[in-house]
Amino acid sequence: MYMEWARFHKADANGRHYFQTYSYPQVWAAATPKEPGTGRISEAAALAYSLICAAGWQWRTPCHCVECTVTAKSAQRSTA
């Protein structure tokens, strides 16, 4: 089974950015209506598919945008 993944940019309660990523079967994604303007399935559909499919996964990766990088470097300096 071929898998596809979708990544959604989010922020936690403390304002730190991260990417929530979901993997799901490619054939399910092909049969799902796409979000207007993005050409990908919705986050709700990606979450549901990653939970339903035994091979599906979801994970969180840190964001490396300028704002997040500056914040991380400032935090490192203050603890050093």
N, C-alpha and C positions, 0 to 999 in steps of 0.2 A: 504494500500500500504506500503510495507516494504521499508525503505530507507537505503541507504549505504552512506558512506562519505569517502572522500579522503583528505589528508593533504599534502600540498606542502611547503617546506622550502624556504623562500625568504628573501630578504633584501631590505629595503627602500632606498631612496635617501641619507639618512644620515648614511647608513651602519648598522642600527639596524636590527637584525634578527627578523623574525616572521613566523608564520605558517598561510598560507591562506588555509582555509578549505571549502569544498563544500559538500552539501548533494544532493542526487538525487535518483530516484527510482532504486531499486535493479535489477529489470528486464531489465531496460535500460542498466545498467552496464554489465549485463551478455551477452547482445547482441553486445557490443562494443568491437572492437579489443583492445588488451592490448599492452602496451608499452614493447618493448623487454628489458629483464633484470629486470623489476620492477614487472611485473604481474598485473599492474593496468592500468586504463584508463588514457589518457593524460589529462593535466590540461585544455587544450582547450575544450575537450569533457565534463569534469566535470563542467566547467564554463557554457557552453551552456546548459547542462542538468539542472543545478541549476536555470538558468534563465527561461527556457521553462516550467518546472514543477511548478505548483502552490504550491506544498508542499516543493519545493527546497529552500535551504538557502545557504548563503555564509557568512563567518565570519573570523575574524583575531584574532589569539591568540598570546601572547608574547612567545618568545623563552627563554628557561632557560639553554642554554648551558653555559659552563664556561666563554667564552668571554663575553656573554651578562650579566651574573651575576656579573662579575668583573666590567664591565662598569656601570651597574646600582648602585652598591655599591659605586663606585667612585663618581658618580653624587650625591648620597644621602649625602656623606660626605662633598662635596663641597658646598651644599646648607644649611647644618646644622650649 
